[in-house]
Amino acid sequence: MRQYGLLKSIVSNLRANDLFALALSSKALNETIITTSSSLENLLGRVQCSAHQRIESRPCVTCKVTTCNECRIHCVYQSIYEASGDPEDAAELPNFSGFVLLQPLEQPILSPHHLVSDAPSTAPRWQDPAGGQGGPYHDQGYLDVPLETSASAPPECIDDLLNLDLGRHSLVSMSGESRYATPSPVLFSLCQVTEVRKVEVCTSCLEHGVVHKRQASDLDAITRMPANQNLDQSVMKPTKACHCTLRKRMLDRWLCLRCYSTEELVIEAHVRENRNTFEGFCHCGKLARHVLCLWCWGEVSEEKLPQIS
């Protein structure tokens, strides 16, 4: 016990990869660190992230490994910077771009100063993130059409997207003007994630429970979804309305990239087993009149967003 403070100080200066290297150095250390789940979870929550920058770090909500802000999931990653063509011209702005979640399409990200407005932004201009003066600007600004897409659509405010109630509104039908495609090409990558969480069910399956014990246990254990009934029972029933947002699901939970990828794979596998190949029908073959959210087990009740013609 007299050495506890010293050991705690040593562990706090290790990185996660150092801890695993230490565990592989001897059988005794491996048994102490790896085989005892409570010990491993405690240690992983105390070590530093394996990234090389001194930035904010917290334990991943699922695996408990200390994860920095750069190694956790973000809805919009600002990862690419292009300097302005004429640094001497104050009116010419640099370009920023990045990726939505782990989707492959690169999308421009506009700062408030890139937008034409009668009331120019008074916020500081975005700078080169490599200079250490600001950024990277994850989950900020305005998302534009992917660079590889020829379609056009207006930019979307990222903050508005993060706070949109997905239980009442769908990103698929969100478009500023009726002349643009639905879903907007700006939101295509986000829709790939928000839409897969939904499963159509009939009234009978809703009332009797549609998620069997094994499937519910897998989803709850890996995605940390709240269960509405004990898993000892044969089924689970939704008892609330869905009010999920991207901010609550992706950002507030502080989730590492590996656990995020695992969650998505589990949800996709569950949907394949329980979604009817014909849209509008329950997996049992009856007409579907309800939609369940696999993020929260709530019922989705979408309202159409008004369009500007």
N, C-alpha and C positions, 0 to 999 in steps of 0.2 A: 504493500500500500504506500510505503514511503517513496517508491519510484513511480507512482502513478502520474504525478504531475510532470515528471521528466518524459515519460512515455507519451503522454498526451501532447506535449510540445513537439516531440519528434514526429508523431503521426500527422499533426496539423501542417507540417512542412513537407509531407510526402504528397505525391500525386497518385492517382488511381493506378496507373501502370507501374509505378514503383511498388505499390502494395502487392500487386499480383506477382511481380518479379521476386519480392521477398518471400511470398508464399511458396514459390517454386524452389527456393534455395534449400529447404530441408523438410523432411517428413513431419517433424514436430510442429514447425511453423505452419505448414499446410493444413494440418489437422486443427490447429488453433484458429486460423484465419478463415479457411474456406468451409470446413465441414460444419461449423457452428453458425447457423443462419443469423442468430441475434448478434453474434460477435462481428460477422462480416458486414451486416447492415449498419452497425454502430461505427465501424471503421470507415466504411465508404462514405458515410455522412460527415466525417471529420477531415478526410484528406482533401487536397486541392484538385481542381479539374486538371486534366492532362494537357489542356491548352497552354500556350506560352505567354499569354497576356494576363496582366493583373486587372481583371475585370470582375464584375459581380458574379458570384457563384452561389448556388443553393443545391441541396440534395434533390435529385429527380423524384417526383412524386410517386413513381412506380418502383424503380429499382434501387432508389436511395443513393446512387452514386453521385458524388458532388459534380455538378455540371455548371459550366460558366454560361454567360448570356449568349456567347457565340456558338456554343455546342448544343443548345437546346432548340426546340422547334419554334419557328416563327411563322406567322401567316404570310408575311412578305419579307424576303431577305433582300436588303440593299447590299449587293456584293460587288458591283462593277462601277467603276468611276472613269469618266473620260473628261480630260481637261478641256476648257474652251479653246477655240481656234485662235483667239487673240486675247491673251491674258491681260493686255493693256487696255482692252475695251471693257469698261465696267458693266456695260449693258449686255455683254455676251456671257451667258451662264454655262457652267460645266454640265455634262450629262450624267445621269445616274440611272442604273438599271439593276435588275436582279431577278429573283425567282419566287414564285408562289409555293409555299410549303416545300415539298420535294418534287414538284412537277418540273418537266424538262424545258418548258418554253421560257425564254428570256423576255422580260417585259420592262419597258421604260418606267421609271418612277420619277414623277415630277415633284419638285419642291413647290411651296406656295408662291415663290417668285417666278416660276415658269408660267403661271396662269395669267392670262390677260384679265385684268379687273379694274373697275373704276376706283376701288380702294386698295391700292397695293399693300402687300403684307409688310408689317413692321417687324416681323420676326427676323432673327439673324439669318444671313444667307448660308446655305449648306456649303460646307468646305470638303476638301479632299480627306476622306477618313484616315488615310495613311499618315496624314500630318499630325494626327492626334489632337486636333482642335475641335473636332466634333464627329459624330457618326461612329460607326455606320448607322444609317438611318432606317433600321428595321421597323416595319409596321407603321411607317409615317409617310405623309405626303399623299400623292394621287397616283393611282395605278393606270397605266395606259395600255393600248393594244399591243400584243406580242409582236416582236420584231419580224418574225417569220410569217405573219398573217397579213394578207392584203386587204382584209375587211377594215372598215372604219367604225368608230364608236367614240363617244365622249369619255374622258378620263373619269374614274370613280374615286371618291374620297375614301381612303383606306380606313380612317377612323369610323366613318359611317358603316362600312362593311363589317368591321369588327364588332360593332354594337347592334347590328341588325338582329331582331328577334326571329330566329330561323324556325320557330314553332308556328309563327303567324305569317311569315313572308319567305318566299323562295328566291334565291339568287337567280334562278333560271328565268323568272318573269320580271326581274328587276332591270329596267331599261329606261333611260331618261326621256327618249323620244321614240315614237312608234315606228319611225322609218328605219330604225336600226334593228339588226338581227336579234333574235331571242334564242338562247341566252346571249348577252353581249359578249363579244370576243374578249373583252377585258376581264370578264368574270369566268371564262371557260374553265380555267385551272382550279379555281375555288369551287366551282360547281361539281367538279370531279370528286371532291371530298364531301361536300355538304349533302349531295343527293344520294350517295351510296349508303348513308346512315338510315335511310327511310325504307320501311317495309310495309306494303299494303296488306291489310287483313280484313276479313269479313266480320260482321257483327257477332256471329257465333264464336269464332275463334277469339275475338276480343273479350267476350264475356267469360269464356272458359279458359283463357290463357293460351298464348300461342308459342311461348318459348319453353321448351322442355327443360327439365332439370339439368341435364348434362350441358346443353348449349348455354343455358343461363349461367352456370357455374364457370364455364370457360370465359365467357364475355366479362363477367363480373370480376374474376380473378385477374385478368390481363388488362382490362380497360378501366378498372376501378369504377364501374357503373353502380349506382345505388340500386339495390334489390328492393322490390316492394313487398316481397313475401320471403319467408325462410326457404332456403334451397332444399330443405328436407321435403317440401311439398312438391308435387309433380309438375306444377306449372307456375308461371309468374304472370300477373295481370298489371296493366298500366293503371295507376290510380291518380294521375295528374296530367296536366297539359304540358307540352314541351315549350320551354322558353330558352332554349340553348342559343348561345351566341358564339361566334368564333373566338372572341376575347376570353370568355369563360372556359371554353373547351381547350384552346390551344395555348393561350398566354398565361392566364392566371394559375394554371396547374404546374407550370415549370417542369416540362417533360423533355427528357433527352431524346435525341434523334432515333436511337435504337428502339426505345420503348414506343415512340410514336409509330415507327414502321411496323412494329409487332402488332400494335392496336389496329392499324389499318388492315393488315393481313387477316386478322381474326374477324373483323367486321365484314370484310369482303367475302370470306369463306362462309360466314353465317348467312349472309344475304343470298349467296348462291344456293344454299340449301333450302331457304325459306321463301324465296321470291318466285312467283309464277312467271313463266316465260311470256305470258300474255299480260300486257299492261291493263290495270283495272280489275285484276282478279287476284283473289287470295291464293296462297299456296295449296289450299285444300280444293280449289277449283270453283268456289263460290264467288259471287260478285263482291269485290272489296269496297267497303264504305268507310274505312278508317285507315290512317297511316300512323305507324309507330316509329319513334326515334330510338335508334340503338345507342345513342349517346347517354340518354337519361331515362329511357323506358317510358317517356311521356307520349301523349297522343298529339300529333301534328295537326293543326287546324289552320291552313294557310288562307290568307286573304290576298287578293290581287292588288299589287301596288299600282296607283294611278299613273298613267302615261301622259306625256305632253305631246300632243299631235302637231 
